[in-house]
Amino acid sequence: MKIILEKNPKREKLDQLNVFSWPIWEKEISEFPWYYDEKETCYILDGNVVVTPENVDAVEINKGDLVIFPQGMSCSWKITKGIKKHYKFG
């Protein structure tokens, strides 16, 4: 299971995905385990997080990143700067 990360995608791609109509989720500095029971695509509006999937190297995610988390992935989140993101499941 691999996290797909695209740094600073073009505005056209974000518009094509309709990212700015997706809900927003925010979370303060914290650490917690997480399980994806379905695929999540998100666009980071602000913040920094290190996501460490089971048996895979950690991935650092920052403002401006477009990220896809695969269905069935277990991981831990370590938010080092409060996160604000648009997100979509499925």
KOLLODO-257193 format. One record per residue: x, y, z of N, C-alpha, C in turn; residue number from 0. Coordinates in Angstrom, 2 decimals, always signed. Example, Ala and Ser with C-alpha at 12.3 -4.5 7.8 and 13.67 -1.06 7.14 Angstrom:
<rec n_east="+13.19" n_north="-5.69" n_up="+7.80" ca_east="+12.30" ca_north="-4.50" ca_up="+7.80" c_east="+13.20" c_north="-3.30" c_up="+7.80" nr="0"/>
<rec n_east="+12.85" n_north="-2.25" n_up="+7.08" ca_east="+13.67" ca_north="-1.06" ca_up="+7.14" c_east="+12.90" c_north="+0.03" c_up="+7.87" nr="1"/>
% end
This chain:
<rec n_east="+0.86" n_north="-1.18" n_up="+0.00" ca_east="+0.00" ca_north="+0.00" ca_up="+0.00" c_east="+0.89" c_north="+1.23" c_up="+0.00" nr="0"/>
<rec n_east="+0.64" n_north="+2.10" n_up="-0.95" ca_east="+1.50" ca_north="+3.26" ca_up="-1.13" c_east="+0.68" c_north="+4.54" c_up="-1.18" nr="1"/>
<rec n_east="+1.20" n_north="+5.58" n_up="-0.52" ca_east="+0.61" ca_north="+6.91" ca_up="-0.60" c_east="+1.09" c_north="+7.55" c_up="-1.89" nr="2"/>
<rec n_east="+0.16" n_north="+8.11" n_up="-2.65" ca_east="+0.51" ca_north="+8.83" ca_up="-3.88" c_east="+0.52" c_north="+10.32" c_up="-3.55" nr="3"/>
<rec n_east="+1.65" n_north="+10.97" n_up="-3.81" ca_east="+1.83" ca_north="+12.38" ca_up="-3.45" c_east="+2.25" c_north="+13.18" c_up="-4.67" nr="4"/>
<rec n_east="+1.51" n_north="+14.24" n_up="-4.93" ca_east="+1.86" ca_north="+15.16" ca_up="-6.03" c_east="+2.08" c_north="+16.54" c_up="-5.44" nr="5"/>
<rec n_east="+3.31" n_north="+17.03" n_up="-5.58" ca_east="+3.67" ca_north="+18.35" ca_up="-5.05" c_east="+3.17" c_north="+19.44" c_up="-5.99" nr="6"/>
<rec n_east="+2.47" n_north="+20.43" n_up="-5.43" ca_east="+2.02" ca_north="+21.62" ca_up="-6.17" c_east="+1.41" c_north="+21.31" c_up="-7.53" nr="7"/>
<rec n_east="+0.29" n_north="+20.56" n_up="-7.54" ca_east="-0.36" ca_north="+20.28" ca_up="-8.81" c_east="-0.87" c_north="+21.57" c_up="-9.46" nr="8"/>
<rec n_east="-1.01" n_north="+21.53" n_up="-10.77" ca_east="-1.50" ca_north="+22.71" ca_up="-11.50" c_east="-2.95" c_north="+23.00" c_up="-11.14" nr="9"/>
<rec n_east="-3.30" n_north="+24.27" n_up="-11.17" ca_east="-4.66" ca_north="+24.70" ca_up="-10.85" c_east="-5.69" c_north="+23.99" c_up="-11.74" nr="10"/>
<rec n_east="-5.34" n_north="+23.76" n_up="-13.00" ca_east="-6.25" ca_north="+23.10" ca_up="-13.93" c_east="-6.62" c_north="+21.70" c_up="-13.42" nr="11"/>
<rec n_east="-5.65" n_north="+20.99" n_up="-12.88" ca_east="-5.91" ca_north="+19.65" ca_up="-12.35" c_east="-6.84" c_north="+19.72" c_up="-11.15" nr="12"/>
<rec n_east="-6.57" n_north="+20.68" n_up="-10.25" ca_east="-7.42" ca_north="+20.85" ca_up="-9.07" c_east="-8.85" c_north="+21.19" c_up="-9.47" nr="13"/>
<rec n_east="-8.99" n_north="+22.05" n_up="-10.49" ca_east="-10.32" ca_north="+22.42" ca_up="-10.97" c_east="-11.01" c_north="+21.22" c_up="-11.62" nr="14"/>
<rec n_east="-10.26" n_north="+20.43" n_up="-12.37" ca_east="-10.81" ca_north="+19.25" ca_up="-13.02" c_east="-11.34" c_north="+18.25" c_up="-11.98" nr="15"/>
<rec n_east="-10.62" n_north="+18.11" n_up="-10.88" ca_east="-11.04" ca_north="+17.23" ca_up="-9.79" c_east="-12.15" c_north="+17.84" c_up="-8.92" nr="16"/>
<rec n_east="-12.40" n_north="+19.15" n_up="-9.12" ca_east="-13.42" ca_north="+19.89" ca_up="-8.35" c_east="-13.04" c_north="+19.96" c_up="-6.86" nr="17"/>
<rec n_east="-11.73" n_north="+20.04" n_up="-6.59" ca_east="-11.19" ca_north="+20.00" ca_up="-5.23" c_east="-11.81" c_north="+21.06" c_up="-4.32" nr="18"/>
<rec n_east="-12.02" n_north="+22.25" n_up="-4.83" ca_east="-12.45" ca_north="+23.35" ca_up="-3.96" c_east="-13.92" c_north="+23.27" c_up="-3.54" nr="19"/>
<rec n_east="-14.64" n_north="+22.26" n_up="-4.06" ca_east="-16.01" ca_north="+22.02" ca_up="-3.61" c_east="-16.07" c_north="+20.94" c_up="-2.53" nr="20"/>
<rec n_east="-14.93" n_north="+20.25" n_up="-2.30" ca_east="-14.89" ca_north="+19.19" ca_up="-1.29" c_east="-14.95" c_north="+19.79" c_up="+0.11" nr="21"/>
<rec n_east="-15.42" n_north="+19.00" n_up="+1.10" ca_east="-15.43" ca_north="+19.48" ca_up="+2.49" c_east="-14.01" c_north="+19.78" c_up="+2.98" nr="22"/>
<rec n_east="-13.94" n_north="+20.53" n_up="+4.07" ca_east="-12.65" ca_north="+20.87" ca_up="+4.70" c_east="-12.58" c_north="+20.20" c_up="+6.07" nr="23"/>
<rec n_east="-11.41" n_north="+19.65" n_up="+6.37" ca_east="-11.12" ca_north="+19.04" ca_up="+7.67" c_east="-9.91" c_north="+19.74" c_up="+8.26" nr="24"/>
<rec n_east="-9.98" n_north="+20.05" n_up="+9.56" ca_east="-8.86" ca_north="+20.69" ca_up="+10.25" c_east="-8.54" c_north="+19.91" c_up="+11.52" nr="25"/>
<rec n_east="-7.24" n_north="+19.89" n_up="+11.86" ca_east="-6.80" ca_north="+19.18" ca_up="+13.07" c_east="-5.54" c_north="+19.86" c_up="+13.61" nr="26"/>
<rec n_east="-5.50" n_north="+20.03" n_up="+14.92" ca_east="-4.35" ca_north="+20.65" ca_up="+15.58" c_east="-3.18" c_north="+19.68" c_up="+15.66" nr="27"/>
<rec n_east="-2.04" n_north="+20.18" n_up="+16.12" ca_east="-0.85" ca_north="+19.36" ca_up="+16.33" c_east="-1.23" c_north="+18.17" c_up="+17.23" nr="28"/>
<rec n_east="-0.94" n_north="+16.97" n_up="+16.73" ca_east="-1.32" ca_north="+15.75" ca_up="+17.46" c_east="-0.72" c_north="+14.53" c_up="+16.79" nr="29"/>
<rec n_east="-0.87" n_north="+13.38" n_up="+17.43" ca_east="-0.47" ca_north="+12.09" ca_up="+16.87" c_east="-1.60" c_north="+11.10" c_up="+17.11" nr="30"/>
<rec n_east="-1.89" n_north="+10.27" n_up="+16.08" ca_east="-2.96" ca_north="+9.30" ca_up="+16.23" c_east="-2.85" c_north="+8.22" c_up="+15.14" nr="31"/>
<rec n_east="-3.36" n_north="+7.02" n_up="+15.43" ca_east="-3.42" ca_north="+5.97" ca_up="+14.41" c_east="-4.63" c_north="+6.21" c_up="+13.51" nr="32"/>
<rec n_east="-4.57" n_north="+5.70" n_up="+12.26" ca_east="-5.69" ca_north="+5.86" ca_up="+11.34" c_east="-5.76" c_north="+4.67" c_up="+10.40" nr="33"/>
<rec n_east="-6.98" n_north="+4.33" n_up="+10.00" ca_east="-7.22" ca_north="+3.26" ca_up="+9.04" c_east="-8.14" c_north="+3.80" c_up="+7.95" nr="34"/>
<rec n_east="-7.78" n_north="+3.57" n_up="+6.69" ca_east="-8.58" ca_north="+4.03" ca_up="+5.56" c_east="-9.48" c_north="+2.89" c_up="+5.09" nr="35"/>
<rec n_east="-10.78" n_north="+2.96" n_up="+5.42" ca_east="-11.70" ca_north="+1.93" ca_up="+4.97" c_east="-12.17" c_north="+2.17" c_up="+3.54" nr="36"/>
<rec n_east="-11.81" n_north="+3.34" n_up="+3.00" ca_east="-11.97" ca_north="+3.60" ca_up="+1.58" c_east="-10.90" c_north="+4.60" c_up="+1.14" nr="37"/>
<rec n_east="-10.69" n_north="+4.70" n_up="-0.17" ca_east="-9.68" ca_north="+5.61" ca_up="-0.70" c_east="-10.03" c_north="+7.06" c_up="-0.32" nr="38"/>
<rec n_east="-9.01" n_north="+7.84" n_up="+0.04" ca_east="-9.20" ca_north="+9.27" ca_up="+0.30" c_east="-8.24" c_north="+10.06" c_up="-0.58" nr="39"/>
<rec n_east="-8.78" n_north="+11.08" n_up="-1.24" ca_east="-7.97" ca_north="+12.05" ca_up="-1.96" c_east="-8.10" c_north="+13.36" c_up="-1.21" nr="40"/>
<rec n_east="-6.97" n_north="+14.04" n_up="-0.99" ca_east="-7.04" ca_north="+15.31" ca_up="-0.28" c_east="-6.03" c_north="+16.31" c_up="-0.85" nr="41"/>
<rec n_east="-6.35" n_north="+17.58" n_up="-0.64" ca_east="-5.48" ca_north="+18.67" ca_up="-1.05" c_east="-5.19" c_north="+19.50" c_up="+0.19" nr="42"/>
<rec n_east="-3.92" n_north="+19.65" n_up="+0.52" ca_east="-3.50" ca_north="+20.31" ca_up="+1.76" c_east="-3.49" c_north="+21.83" c_up="+1.57" nr="43"/>
<rec n_east="-4.33" n_north="+22.51" n_up="+2.34" ca_east="-4.41" ca_north="+23.96" ca_up="+2.29" c_east="-3.39" c_north="+24.61" c_up="+3.22" nr="44"/>
<rec n_east="-3.08" n_north="+23.94" n_up="+4.33" ca_east="-2.12" ca_north="+24.47" ca_up="+5.29" c_east="-1.65" c_north="+23.34" c_up="+6.19" nr="45"/>
<rec n_east="-0.44" n_north="+23.49" n_up="+6.73" ca_east="+0.06" ca_north="+22.57" ca_up="+7.73" c_east="+1.11" c_north="+21.60" c_up="+7.24" nr="46"/>
<rec n_east="+1.46" n_north="+20.68" n_up="+8.14" ca_east="+2.48" ca_north="+19.67" ca_up="+7.88" c_east="+2.14" c_north="+18.43" c_up="+8.68" nr="47"/>
<rec n_east="+2.30" n_north="+17.27" n_up="+8.04" ca_east="+2.05" ca_north="+15.99" ca_up="+8.72" c_east="+3.02" c_north="+14.95" c_up="+8.16" nr="48"/>
<rec n_east="+3.45" n_north="+14.06" n_up="+9.04" ca_east="+4.23" ca_north="+12.90" ca_up="+8.62" c_east="+3.32" c_north="+11.69" c_up="+8.82" nr="49"/>
<rec n_east="+3.05" n_north="+10.99" n_up="+7.72" ca_east="+2.19" ca_north="+9.81" ca_up="+7.76" c_east="+3.07" c_north="+8.58" c_up="+7.57" nr="50"/>
<rec n_east="+2.96" n_north="+7.64" n_up="+8.51" ca_east="+3.77" ca_north="+6.43" ca_up="+8.46" c_east="+2.87" c_north="+5.20" c_up="+8.32" nr="51"/>
<rec n_east="+2.78" n_north="+4.64" n_up="+7.10" ca_east="+2.01" ca_north="+3.42" ca_up="+6.92" c_east="+2.73" c_north="+2.23" c_up="+7.55" nr="52"/>
<rec n_east="+1.98" n_north="+1.16" n_up="+7.86" ca_east="+2.59" ca_north="-0.06" ca_up="+8.40" c_east="+3.56" c_north="-0.64" c_up="+7.37" nr="53"/>
<rec n_east="+4.78" n_north="-0.94" n_up="+7.81" ca_east="+5.80" ca_north="-1.61" ca_up="+7.00" c_east="+6.24" c_north="-0.83" c_up="+5.76" nr="54"/>
<rec n_east="+6.05" n_north="+0.48" n_up="+5.76" ca_east="+6.45" ca_north="+1.34" ca_up="+4.64" c_east="+7.09" c_north="+2.60" c_up="+5.20" nr="55"/>
<rec n_east="+7.96" n_north="+3.24" n_up="+4.43" ca_east="+8.61" ca_north="+4.47" ca_up="+4.88" c_east="+7.60" c_north="+5.59" c_up="+5.08" nr="56"/>
<rec n_east="+7.91" n_north="+6.48" n_up="+6.02" ca_east="+7.08" ca_north="+7.65" ca_up="+6.31" c_east="+7.07" c_north="+8.60" c_up="+5.11" nr="57"/>
<rec n_east="+5.95" n_north="+9.34" n_up="+4.99" ca_east="+5.79" ca_north="+10.33" ca_up="+3.92" c_east="+5.47" c_north="+11.67" c_up="+4.58" nr="58"/>
<rec n_east="+6.25" n_north="+12.70" n_up="+4.23" ca_east="+5.97" ca_north="+14.05" ca_up="+4.75" c_east="+5.06" c_north="+14.77" c_up="+3.76" nr="59"/>
<rec n_east="+3.99" n_north="+15.35" n_up="+4.30" ca_east="+2.96" ca_north="+16.00" ca_up="+3.48" c_east="+2.86" c_north="+17.45" c_up="+3.94" nr="60"/>
<rec n_east="+2.86" n_north="+18.38" n_up="+2.97" ca_east="+2.88" ca_north="+19.80" ca_up="+3.26" c_east="+1.82" c_north="+20.57" c_up="+2.48" nr="61"/>
<rec n_east="+1.68" n_north="+21.83" n_up="+2.81" ca_east="+0.78" ca_north="+22.75" ca_up="+2.11" c_east="+1.04" c_north="+22.67" c_up="+0.60" nr="62"/>
<rec n_east="-0.05" n_north="+22.56" n_up="-0.17" ca_east="+0.05" ca_north="+22.52" ca_up="-1.62" c_east="+0.15" c_north="+21.13" c_up="-2.20" nr="63"/>
<rec n_east="+0.17" n_north="+20.09" n_up="-1.35" ca_east="+0.28" ca_north="+18.72" ca_up="-1.84" c_east="-1.10" c_north="+18.12" c_up="-2.11" nr="64"/>
<rec n_east="-1.20" n_north="+17.36" n_up="-3.19" ca_east="-2.37" ca_north="+16.55" ca_up="-3.51" c_east="-1.99" c_north="+15.11" c_up="-3.17" nr="65"/>
<rec n_east="-2.81" n_north="+14.46" n_up="-2.35" ca_east="-2.44" ca_north="+13.16" ca_up="-1.79" c_east="-3.57" c_north="+12.16" c_up="-1.96" nr="66"/>
<rec n_east="-3.20" n_north="+10.92" n_up="-2.30" ca_east="-4.18" ca_north="+9.83" ca_up="-2.35" c_east="-3.73" c_north="+8.75" c_up="-1.37" nr="67"/>
<rec n_east="-4.62" n_north="+8.44" n_up="-0.43" ca_east="-4.39" ca_north="+7.36" ca_up="+0.53" c_east="-5.21" c_north="+6.15" c_up="+0.08" nr="68"/>
<rec n_east="-4.58" n_north="+4.97" n_up="-0.08" ca_east="-5.31" ca_north="+3.80" ca_up="-0.60" c_east="-6.25" c_north="+3.18" c_up="+0.43" nr="69"/>
<rec n_east="-7.31" n_north="+2.59" n_up="-0.08" ca_east="-8.24" ca_north="+1.84" ca_up="+0.76" c_east="-7.49" c_north="+0.70" c_up="+1.43" nr="70"/>
<rec n_east="-7.77" n_north="+0.48" n_up="+2.72" ca_east="-7.17" ca_north="-0.63" ca_up="+3.46" c_east="-5.85" c_north="-0.31" c_up="+4.14" nr="71"/>
<rec n_east="-5.38" n_north="+0.92" n_up="+4.03" ca_east="-4.09" ca_north="+1.28" ca_up="+4.63" c_east="-4.25" c_north="+1.64" c_up="+6.11" nr="72"/>
<rec n_east="-3.40" n_north="+1.05" n_up="+6.95" ca_east="-3.27" ca_north="+1.44" ca_up="+8.35" c_east="-2.02" c_north="+2.29" c_up="+8.47" nr="73"/>
<rec n_east="-2.08" n_north="+3.35" n_up="+9.26" ca_east="-0.94" ca_north="+4.25" ca_up="+9.38" c_east="-1.03" c_north="+5.03" c_up="+10.68" nr="74"/>
<rec n_east="+0.02" n_north="+5.81" n_up="+10.93" ca_east="-0.02" ca_north="+6.76" ca_up="+12.05" c_east="+0.20" c_north="+8.16" c_up="+11.47" nr="75"/>
<rec n_east="-0.50" n_north="+9.11" n_up="+12.03" ca_east="-0.38" ca_north="+10.51" ca_up="+11.65" c_east="+0.35" c_north="+11.26" c_up="+12.76" nr="76"/>
<rec n_east="+1.33" n_north="+12.07" n_up="+12.38" ca_east="+2.02" ca_north="+12.96" ca_up="+13.32" c_east="+1.94" c_north="+14.36" c_up="+12.71" nr="77"/>
<rec n_east="+0.97" n_north="+15.14" n_up="+13.20" ca_east="+0.77" ca_north="+16.50" ca_up="+12.71" c_east="+1.71" c_north="+17.42" c_up="+13.47" nr="78"/>
<rec n_east="+2.61" n_north="+18.08" n_up="+12.73" ca_east="+3.60" ca_north="+18.96" ca_up="+13.36" c_east="+3.23" c_north="+20.44" c_up="+13.19" nr="79"/>
<rec n_east="+2.34" n_north="+20.75" n_up="+12.26" ca_east="+1.76" ca_north="+22.08" ca_up="+12.11" c_east="+0.31" c_north="+21.86" c_up="+11.72" nr="80"/>
<rec n_east="-0.61" n_north="+22.48" n_up="+12.47" ca_east="-2.05" ca_north="+22.25" ca_up="+12.26" c_east="-2.43" c_north="+22.09" c_up="+10.79" nr="81"/>
<rec n_east="-3.20" n_north="+21.04" n_up="+10.52" ca_east="-3.59" ca_north="+20.68" ca_up="+9.14" c_east="-4.96" c_north="+21.25" c_up="+8.80" nr="82"/>
<rec n_east="-5.05" n_north="+21.71" n_up="+7.55" ca_east="-6.33" ca_north="+22.11" ca_up="+6.97" c_east="-6.32" c_north="+21.55" c_up="+5.55" nr="83"/>
<rec n_east="-7.34" n_north="+20.74" n_up="+5.23" ca_east="-7.34" ca_north="+20.09" ca_up="+3.91" c_east="-8.75" c_north="+19.95" c_up="+3.35" nr="84"/>
<rec n_east="-8.83" n_north="+19.97" n_up="+2.01" ca_east="-10.03" ca_north="+19.52" ca_up="+1.32" c_east="-9.89" c_north="+18.01" c_up="+1.19" nr="85"/>
<rec n_east="-10.99" n_north="+17.27" n_up="+1.30" ca_east="-10.91" ca_north="+15.82" ca_up="+1.20" c_east="-12.13" c_north="+15.24" c_up="+0.50" nr="86"/>
<rec n_east="-11.90" n_north="+14.05" n_up="-0.07" ca_east="-12.98" ca_north="+13.32" ca_up="-0.74" c_east="-12.72" c_north="+11.83" c_up="-0.58" nr="87"/>
<rec n_east="-13.73" n_north="+11.10" n_up="-0.13" ca_east="-13.62" ca_north="+9.65" ca_up="-0.01" c_east="-14.21" c_north="+8.97" c_up="-1.23" nr="88"/>
<rec n_east="-13.66" n_north="+7.79" n_up="-1.55" ca_east="-14.18" ca_north="+7.00" ca_up="-2.67" c_east="-13.41" c_north="+7.22" c_up="-3.95" nr="89"/>
% end
